[in-house]
Amino acid sequence: MEFWNRRVRRIMPALLFMIMIVLTLSLFLFYKNEHGQIGKESLAALFSVANIFLWTLTRNYWGPQPESSMFLHTWSLSLEEQFYILFPILAVLILKFLPRLLPFITLLFAISGYIIYAITSKDHPQASFYLLPCRYWEIAIGSTTALFVNQINGLSRSIPKILNSIFSWIGLCLIVFSYFWLDNEKSLGWGLILPTIGAAIFILFASKRDNSANLILSMRPMIFIGKISYSLYLLHWPIIQFSKQFNFLPISIWFLILFILSYCSFKFIENPFRNNRKTIKLIGVAFILCVTIALYLSNKNSFYDTSQFEKTVWKGFRYDVGPQDIEWSESKKLRMYGLEITKRPIADKDALYTNGITTNIKNNDKYPNLIVIGDSHALMWSPIIDEIGKEMNTTTIFWGMDAYFPFIRNYENLEVNNESKANIYDRKRVKSIIQNDCIVILCTRWSWNWRHFEYAKKMIDFVENKGSHTIIIQQPPELYFGDKNCPQYLSFLNVDPKINEERYIRVGNSTEYKKGTEAVHSLTESSNQCTLVSIKDLYLNDQGLVRVIEDRKVLYIDDDHLSYAGASIAKNRIEECLKPFIIK
């Protein structure tokens, strides 16, 4: 009980301070539709299940995303707290029956945990990242280090000082190297063991004050950062999220705010509560207050009046070949609230397993088929392409799937004992390209899928080798406010549209968007049978702001998907690009 008492006094005060700040500011500064989600996320953080809650978000494309959560960083704290609850019970049992084996059993737990993580990370990366069974090995390595530290310290005193220093530097270099070397892909694989082992080695061999590596970390600035590190950890992500919402301040000011708040949290919250055994009641009162506010917010689903805009229409789901649920999830309903959504007809429910969604069927070889391939951005452009195809009297086949990998992974062995959805999807798209004298129109969110450049290049080469042509439609500029309902967010900004007036707001995700733009230019320049439909200029003004309203029509449904009205702006340009290939 004393262990848990110390943990509560160490962890909870600063955590409650951070949550209270976020909840209070959310009531007055945040988008109403975010209140419910913020309330739920804060409850998950308060009850140490943030990692589980965030893991559930990764499986809902149209719902709130973990990256937009104010409490994203608390996934690791929740993991620690879950470990703190379970491991002491296990340790007590081991100490009672096998006391001498505790360090070795802990080491065994670390090794087995890493094996579970390595296996899981390949097929279930989100689960391996967020869930305790896949991440306890890191904490177990720390526990093992603590249990062996006395023995290693004794050993380190008997070896030459130079070797002790070398081991310390090896540990520190592994940590620093990992910072520069690990990326999203490597950090979800075996590479994550490098900083973990590095930290353990450094702790074990850098305990002497005359150790050169230890002396660097013993400098006053490093000590200061170490003292406030917990508060820095708790406050850094909310500060980052606030800076995105209110980016009128330079980054240096936000850094200053972070350090000032972290120092205040350390000075007036962490230290007083950690060193006072009588503060458990105050912690309990603060906890109940935070839970009360969080419950209030989590059940507060308020919406903005969007009647000042024309009805915002999304026709994309009409062209989604993927299996669709009859009923949407609650988060998806909230996400699409107030938008006019055209769903796919029942007749096309088996489109994935037949011939896609085919419109304007013709048997005239004079007109090649248009084949639309991609993700939700393909769905976004499909109504416009469908109109163009019908006007040009050509057949159009739609192979778009919401929240799915847009490129073909497999071109061979498609018939061999594999009836997975992915294989069926690849097989049907490959057959469509092979069997038809076609124009392939490739549409995707390039600000994300530039990472899969090689898959895109391979697909374009495949189309070219079959004697066909690929047309890439450039991604429209993204908006700054993230994955939110655009009409409602514009109402939150007090936008009052007027007839014959255009309104602009600032761009978002500009770095990733630039990488996507560079990728599509590279793809089109490297192939004689690939054409880019450039549409960015249709939505940007001279100041680099994005057009979001035209004559009371909202041109976006969220931060990166155009409404039907928004997509229609590019119709003539897409049509002009297609004419040379269709009208011969």
C-alpha positions in Angstrom: 0.0 0.0 0.0 2.9 2.4 0.7 4.2 1.9 -2.8 0.8 2.8 -4.3 0.4 5.7 -1.9 3.8 7.1 -3.1 2.8 6.6 -6.8 -0.5 8.4 -6.3 1.3 11.4 -4.7 4.0 11.4 -7.4 1.8 11.0 -10.5 -1.7 12.3 -9.8 -1.3 16.0 -8.7 0.5 17.2 -11.8 -1.7 15.0 -14.0 -4.9 16.5 -12.4 -3.4 20.0 -12.9 -2.9 19.4 -16.6 -6.3 17.9 -17.1 -8.0 20.7 -15.2 -6.3 23.3 -17.4 -7.3 21.5 -20.6 -10.9 21.0 -19.5 -11.4 24.6 -18.3 -10.0 26.1 -21.5 -12.0 23.6 -23.6 -15.2 24.9 -22.2 -14.5 28.4 -23.5 -12.1 28.1 -26.4 -12.8 24.8 -28.2 -15.2 23.8 -30.9 -18.4 22.5 -29.4 -18.4 19.3 -31.3 -15.0 18.5 -29.6 -16.3 18.9 -26.1 -17.8 15.4 -26.0 -14.6 13.8 -27.3 -12.3 15.8 -25.0 -14.5 14.7 -22.0 -14.2 11.1 -23.0 -10.4 11.3 -23.5 -9.9 13.0 -20.2 -11.9 10.3 -18.4 -9.7 7.7 -20.1 -6.6 9.6 -18.9 -8.0 9.9 -15.3 -8.8 6.2 -15.0 -5.5 5.1 -16.6 -7.0 3.6 -19.8 -5.9 6.3 -22.3 -3.9 3.8 -24.2 -6.9 1.5 -24.7 -9.1 4.4 -25.6 -6.7 5.7 -28.2 -6.2 2.3 -29.7 -9.9 2.1 -30.4 -9.7 5.4 -32.2 -7.1 4.0 -34.7 -9.7 1.7 -36.0 -12.3 4.4 -37.0 -11.2 6.3 -40.1 -14.1 8.8 -40.0 -14.1 9.2 -36.2 -11.8 11.3 -34.1 -8.1 10.5 -34.7 -5.5 10.0 -31.9 -3.3 12.7 -33.4 -5.9 15.3 -32.6 -6.4 14.3 -29.0 -5.4 16.7 -26.3 -4.4 13.6 -24.2 -2.6 11.6 -26.8 0.6 11.5 -24.7 -1.1 10.0 -21.7 -1.1 6.6 -23.4 2.4 5.9 -22.0 1.4 7.1 -18.5 -1.6 4.8 -18.6 0.7 1.9 -19.5 2.9 2.7 -16.5 0.0 3.0 -14.1 -1.4 -0.3 -15.3 2.0 -1.9 -14.8 2.2 -0.3 -11.3 -1.1 -1.9 -10.4 -0.3 -5.4 -11.6 3.5 -5.9 -11.1 3.7 -5.2 -7.3 1.1 -7.9 -6.7 3.2 -10.3 -8.8 6.4 -9.2 -7.2 5.0 -9.9 -3.7 3.9 -13.4 -4.7 7.4 -14.1 -6.1 9.1 -12.7 -3.0 7.0 -14.9 -0.9 7.7 -18.1 -2.7 10.8 -17.6 -4.9 12.5 -14.5 -3.5 16.0 -15.2 -5.0 14.5 -15.6 -8.5 12.8 -12.2 -8.7 15.4 -10.5 -10.8 15.6 -13.4 -13.2 11.8 -13.8 -13.5 11.6 -10.0 -14.2 14.2 -10.5 -16.9 12.2 -13.4 -18.3 9.1 -11.1 -18.4 11.1 -8.5 -20.3 12.3 -11.0 -22.9 8.9 -12.7 -23.4 7.2 -9.2 -23.6 9.6 -8.1 -26.3 8.9 -11.3 -28.3 5.1 -10.6 -28.1 5.8 -7.0 -29.2 7.9 -8.0 -32.1 5.4 -10.6 -33.3 2.4 -8.3 -32.9 3.9 -5.2 -34.4 3.9 -6.7 -37.9 0.2 -7.5 -38.3 -1.3 -5.4 -35.5 0.9 -2.2 -35.2 -1.7 -0.1 -33.4 -2.2 -2.8 -30.8 1.5 -3.3 -30.4 2.0 0.4 -29.9 -0.8 1.1 -27.3 -1.5 -2.0 -25.3 0.2 -3.2 -22.1 0.8 -6.9 -23.2 2.9 -5.5 -26.0 4.7 -2.8 -24.2 5.3 -4.0 -20.6 8.7 -5.3 -21.7 10.2 -1.8 -21.7 9.1 -1.2 -18.1 10.2 -4.7 -17.2 13.7 -3.9 -18.5 13.7 -0.9 -16.2 12.6 -3.1 -13.3 15.3 -5.6 -14.1 17.9 -2.9 -14.2 16.8 -1.7 -10.8 17.0 -5.2 -9.4 20.5 -5.8 -10.8 21.9 -2.3 -10.2 23.6 -3.2 -6.9 25.4 -6.2 -8.4 26.4 -4.2 -11.5 27.6 -1.3 -9.4 29.8 -3.7 -7.5 31.1 -5.1 -10.8 31.7 -1.6 -12.2 34.0 -0.7 -9.3 36.2 -3.7 -10.1 36.7 -2.9 -13.8 38.9 -0.1 -15.1 37.4 3.3 -15.1 37.9 3.6 -18.8 35.7 0.6 -19.5 33.0 1.9 -17.2 33.1 5.1 -19.1 33.0 3.3 -22.5 29.9 1.3 -21.4 28.2 4.6 -20.3 28.9 6.2 -23.6 27.6 3.2 -25.5 24.3 3.5 -23.6 24.1 7.3 -24.2 25.0 6.9 -27.9 22.3 4.3 -28.4 19.7 6.7 -27.0 21.0 9.6 -29.2 21.3 7.4 -32.3 17.8 6.2 -31.8 16.4 9.7 -31.8 17.8 10.3 -35.3 17.4 6.8 -36.7 14.0 5.7 -35.6 11.0 6.6 -37.7 7.4 5.6 -37.6 8.0 2.3 -39.3 11.2 1.4 -37.4 9.8 2.4 -34.0 7.0 -0.2 -34.5 9.5 -2.9 -35.1 12.7 -4.3 -33.5 14.4 -0.9 -33.5 12.6 0.2 -30.4 14.8 -2.0 -28.3 17.9 0.2 -29.0 17.0 3.2 -26.8 15.5 0.9 -24.1 18.7 -1.1 -23.8 20.8 2.1 -24.2 19.0 3.6 -21.2 19.5 0.5 -19.1 23.2 0.3 -19.9 23.6 4.0 -19.1 21.9 3.7 -15.7 23.9 0.6 -14.8 27.4 2.1 -15.7 27.0 5.8 -15.3 26.4 5.9 -11.5 29.9 7.2 -10.6 30.1 11.0 -10.5 33.6 10.9 -12.1 32.2 9.1 -15.1 32.5 11.4 -18.2 29.1 10.6 -19.6 27.4 11.1 -16.2 29.1 14.4 -15.8 27.5 15.8 -18.9 24.0 14.9 -17.6 25.0 16.3 -14.2 25.3 19.8 -15.6 22.8 22.3 -14.0 20.7 22.8 -17.2 20.3 19.1 -17.6 19.4 18.6 -13.9 16.8 21.4 -14.2 15.2 19.7 -17.2 15.3 16.4 -15.4 13.5 17.9 -12.4 10.7 19.4 -14.4 10.6 16.5 -17.0 7.4 15.0 -15.7 5.6 18.3 -16.0 7.2 18.9 -19.3 5.9 15.5 -20.5 2.4 16.2 -19.2 2.1 19.7 -20.7 4.0 19.5 -23.9 1.3 17.9 -26.0 -1.6 20.1 -24.9 0.6 23.1 -25.6 1.3 21.7 -29.1 -2.4 21.3 -29.7 -3.2 24.8 -28.5 -0.4 26.2 -30.7 -2.1 24.5 -33.7 -5.5 26.0 -32.8 -4.1 29.5 -32.0 -1.0 29.8 -34.1 -0.8 33.6 -34.0 2.1 33.3 -31.6 5.7 32.4 -32.7 7.0 28.9 -31.7 9.5 30.5 -29.3 6.6 32.0 -27.2 4.9 28.6 -27.0 8.2 27.1 -25.8 8.4 29.8 -23.1 4.8 29.1 -22.1 5.6 25.4 -21.8 8.7 25.9 -19.6 7.0 28.4 -17.4 3.9 26.2 -16.8 6.1 23.1 -16.3 8.2 24.9 -13.7 5.1 26.2 -11.9 3.6 22.7 -12.0 6.9 21.3 -10.5 7.3 24.0 -7.9 3.7 24.4 -6.7 2.0 21.1 -7.5 4.5 18.2 -7.8 6.8 18.9 -4.9 4.3 20.0 -2.2 2.1 17.0 -2.9 4.8 14.4 -3.3 6.4 15.3 0.0 3.2 15.5 2.0 1.6 12.3 3.1 -1.6 14.1 4.2 -2.5 15.3 0.6 -4.3 12.1 -0.5 -7.7 13.7 0.4 -7.0 16.8 -1.6 -6.0 14.6 -4.6 -9.3 12.8 -4.2 -11.3 16.0 -4.2 -9.4 17.2 -7.3 -10.0 13.9 -9.0 -13.7 14.0 -8.3 -13.9 17.5 -9.7 -12.0 16.6 -12.9 -14.3 13.5 -13.3 -17.4 15.7 -12.9 -16.3 18.2 -15.5 -15.2 15.4 -17.8 -18.6 13.7 -17.5 -20.4 16.9 -18.2 -18.3 17.5 -21.4 -18.6 13.9 -22.5 -22.4 14.1 -22.6 -22.4 17.5 -24.2 -22.9 17.1 -27.9 -23.7 20.6 -29.1 -23.9 21.6 -32.7 -23.7 24.9 -34.5 -26.3 26.5 -36.7 -25.2 26.0 -40.3 -28.4 27.4 -41.9 -26.5 30.4 -43.2 -24.8 28.1 -45.7 -26.3 26.2 -48.6 -26.7 22.5 -47.8 -23.2 20.9 -47.9 -23.4 17.7 -50.0 -21.1 14.6 -50.0 -21.8 12.1 -52.8 -18.7 10.0 -52.3 -20.2 7.0 -50.5 -22.3 6.3 -53.6 -19.1 5.1 -55.3 -17.5 3.1 -52.4 -17.0 -0.5 -53.4 -16.2 -1.6 -49.9 -18.7 -3.4 -47.7 -20.7 -0.7 -45.8 -22.5 -1.0 -42.5 -26.2 -0.3 -42.5 -25.8 1.8 -39.4 -23.0 4.2 -38.8 -21.1 4.4 -35.5 -21.9 7.2 -33.2 -18.6 9.0 -33.9 -19.3 8.8 -37.6 -22.8 10.2 -37.2 -21.3 13.1 -35.2 -18.6 13.5 -37.9 -21.2 13.8 -40.7 -23.8 15.7 -38.7 -25.5 18.3 -40.9 -24.1 17.1 -44.2 -26.2 15.7 -46.9 -24.9 12.2 -47.6 -25.7 10.1 -50.6 -25.3 6.4 -49.8 -24.6 3.6 -52.2 -27.7 1.8 -53.7 -28.4 -1.6 -52.4 -27.8 -2.9 -55.9 -24.1 -2.2 -55.6 -23.6 -3.8 -52.2 -21.5 -6.6 -53.7 -19.4 -4.3 -56.0 -16.2 -5.5 -54.4 -16.8 -9.1 -55.5 -18.2 -8.4 -59.0 -17.0 -5.7 -61.4 -16.9 -2.6 -59.3 -19.4 0.1 -59.6 -19.9 0.5 -63.4 -21.9 3.3 -65.0 -23.0 4.1 -68.5 -22.2 0.7 -69.9 -21.3 0.7 -73.6 -20.1 -1.9 -76.1 -18.5 0.6 -78.4 -14.7 0.0 -78.7 -14.4 3.6 -79.9 -14.7 4.8 -76.3 -12.2 3.5 -73.7 -13.3 2.9 -70.2 -12.4 5.2 -67.4 -11.2 3.3 -64.3 -11.2 5.3 -61.1 -8.8 3.9 -58.4 -8.1 5.2 -54.9 -9.2 5.8 -51.4 -11.8 8.3 -49.9 -10.3 11.0 -52.3 -11.4 8.7 -55.2 -14.9 8.7 -53.7 -14.7 12.5 -53.5 -13.9 12.9 -57.2 -16.1 10.1 -58.4 -19.4 12.0 -58.8 -17.7 14.5 -61.0 -15.9 11.9 -63.1 -19.2 10.0 -63.4 -20.8 13.1 -64.9 -17.9 13.6 -67.3 -18.0 10.0 -68.4 -21.8 10.2 -69.1 -21.4 13.5 -71.0 -18.6 11.9 -73.1 -20.6 8.7 -73.6 -18.0 6.4 -72.1 -18.2 3.6 -69.5 -16.7 4.3 -66.1 -15.7 1.7 -63.5 -15.2 2.9 -59.9 -12.7 1.0 -57.7 -12.5 3.4 -54.7 -12.7 2.2 -51.1 -13.0 4.5 -48.1 -10.0 4.3 -45.7 -8.2 1.6 -47.7 -4.8 1.4 -49.3 -5.2 3.0 -52.7 -2.5 1.2 -54.7 -2.3 -2.4 -55.9 0.0 -4.5 -53.8 -0.2 -7.8 -55.6 0.0 -8.3 -59.4 0.7 -12.1 -59.4 -0.7 -15.3 -57.9 -4.0 -13.5 -57.4 -6.0 -16.7 -57.9 -4.1 -18.9 -55.5 -6.0 -19.9 -52.3 -6.4 -16.4 -51.0 -9.9 -14.9 -50.7 -9.0 -12.1 -48.4 -10.6 -8.8 -49.1 -7.2 -7.3 -50.0 -6.5 -10.0 -52.5 -9.9 -9.8 -54.0 -9.6 -6.1 -54.3 -6.2 -6.3 -56.1 -7.4 -9.1 -58.4 -10.5 -7.2 -59.5 -8.6 -4.0 -60.2 -5.8 -5.8 -62.1 -8.4 -7.6 -64.2 -10.2 -4.3 -65.0 -6.9 -2.8 -66.2 -6.0 -5.8 -68.3 -9.4 -6.5 -69.9 -10.2 -2.9 -70.9 -8.7 -0.3 -73.2 -8.7 2.1 -70.4 -7.7 5.3 -68.8 -6.8 4.9 -65.1 -7.6 7.9 -62.9 -5.7 7.7 -59.7 -6.9 9.8 -56.7 -5.7 9.7 -53.2 -4.6 11.8 -50.2 -1.0 12.4 -51.4 -0.1 14.3 -48.2 -0.2 10.9 -46.6 0.5 8.4 -49.4 3.7 10.0 -50.7 5.2 7.6 -48.2 4.1 4.8 -50.6 5.7 6.3 -53.6 7.1 3.0 -54.8 3.7 1.3 -54.8 2.3 4.2 -56.8 5.2 4.1 -59.3 4.8 0.3 -59.7 1.1 0.7 -60.4 1.7 3.4 -63.0 4.3 1.3 -64.7 1.9 -1.7 -64.7 -0.8 0.4 -66.4 1.7 1.7 -69.0 2.9 -1.8 -69.8 -0.7 -2.8 -70.6 -0.8 0.0 -73.1 -3.0 2.3 -71.0 -2.6 5.8 -69.5 -2.8 7.0 -66.0 -4.2 10.4 -64.9 -3.4 11.6 -61.4 -5.7 14.2 -59.9 -3.8 16.5 -57.6 -5.0 16.6 -54.0 -6.8 19.8 -53.0 -5.1 22.0 -50.3 -5.8 20.9 -46.8 -7.4 23.2 -44.1 -5.7 23.9 -40.8 -8.4 22.8 -38.4 -8.0 19.1 -38.6 -10.5 16.3 -39.0 -13.6 18.4 -38.2 -17.0 19.1 -39.8 -16.2 22.0 -42.1 -19.7 23.8 -42.1 -19.9 23.6 -38.3 -16.3 24.8 -37.8 -17.0 27.8 -40.1 -19.9 28.6 -37.8 -17.6 28.3 -34.9 -15.4 30.9 -36.6 -18.5 33.1 -36.9 -18.2 33.1 -40.7 -21.2 34.9 -42.2 -21.4 34.1 -45.9 -23.0 36.4 -48.4 -24.3 35.9 -52.0 -21.6 36.3 -54.7 -18.8 36.3 -52.0 -15.8 34.1 -51.6 -14.2 33.4 -48.2 -10.7 32.0 -47.5 -9.0 30.5 -44.5 -5.4 29.4 -43.9 -3.9 26.1 -45.1 -3.0 23.2 -42.9 -0.5 20.3 -43.1 1.6 22.3 -45.5 4.8 20.3 -45.0 3.1 16.9 -45.8 1.1 18.5 -48.6 4.3 19.7 -50.2 5.8 16.3 -50.0 2.7 14.9 -51.7 2.9 17.5 -54.4 6.5 16.6 -55.1 5.6 13.0 -55.3 2.9 13.4 -57.9 5.2 15.6 -60.0 7.9 13.0 -59.8 5.5 10.3 -60.8 4.2 12.2 -63.9 7.7 13.3 -65.0 9.1 9.8 -64.8 6.4 8.3 -67.1 5.3 9.1 -70.7 1.9 7.6 -70.0 1.0 9.6 -66.9 -0.7 13.0 -66.7 -1.2 15.3 -63.8 -4.4 17.3 -63.4 -3.2 20.3 -61.4 -6.1 21.8 -59.4 -4.4 23.5 -56.5 -4.6 26.9 -58.0 -8.4 26.6 -58.2 -8.7 26.8 -54.4 -5.8 29.0 -53.4 -5.6 32.8 -53.6 -2.5 34.9 -54.1 -1.9 35.0 -50.3 -1.9 31.2 -50.1 -5.3 31.0 -48.4 -7.8 28.3 -49.2 -11.2 29.1 -50.7 -13.8 27.5 -48.5 -17.0 29.3 -49.4 -18.3 30.5 -52.7 -21.8 32.1 -53.0 -22.9 30.5 -49.6 -21.7 27.0 -50.8 -19.2 25.3 -48.4 -16.5 23.7 -50.6 -15.1 21.2 -48.0 -16.7 18.7 -45.7 -13.7 18.4 -43.5 -10.0 19.4 -43.6 -9.1 17.5 -46.7 -12.3 16.3 -48.5 -14.1 18.5 -50.9 -17.9 18.7 -50.9 -19.8 18.1 -54.2 -19.8 21.8 -54.8 -16.0 22.0 -54.1 -15.2 19.1 -56.4 -17.4 20.7 -59.2 -15.0 23.6 -59.4 -12.4 21.3 -60.9 -14.8 19.6 -63.3 -13.8 21.5 -66.4 -10.1 21.0 -65.8 -10.5 17.3 -65.4 -12.7 17.1 -68.5 -10.2 19.0 -70.6 -7.5 16.6 -69.5 -9.6 13.5 -70.5 -10.8 14.8 -73.9 -7.6 13.9 -75.8 -7.9 10.3 -74.7 -11.6 9.8 -75.2 -12.5 11.9 -78.2 -10.5 10.6 -81.1 
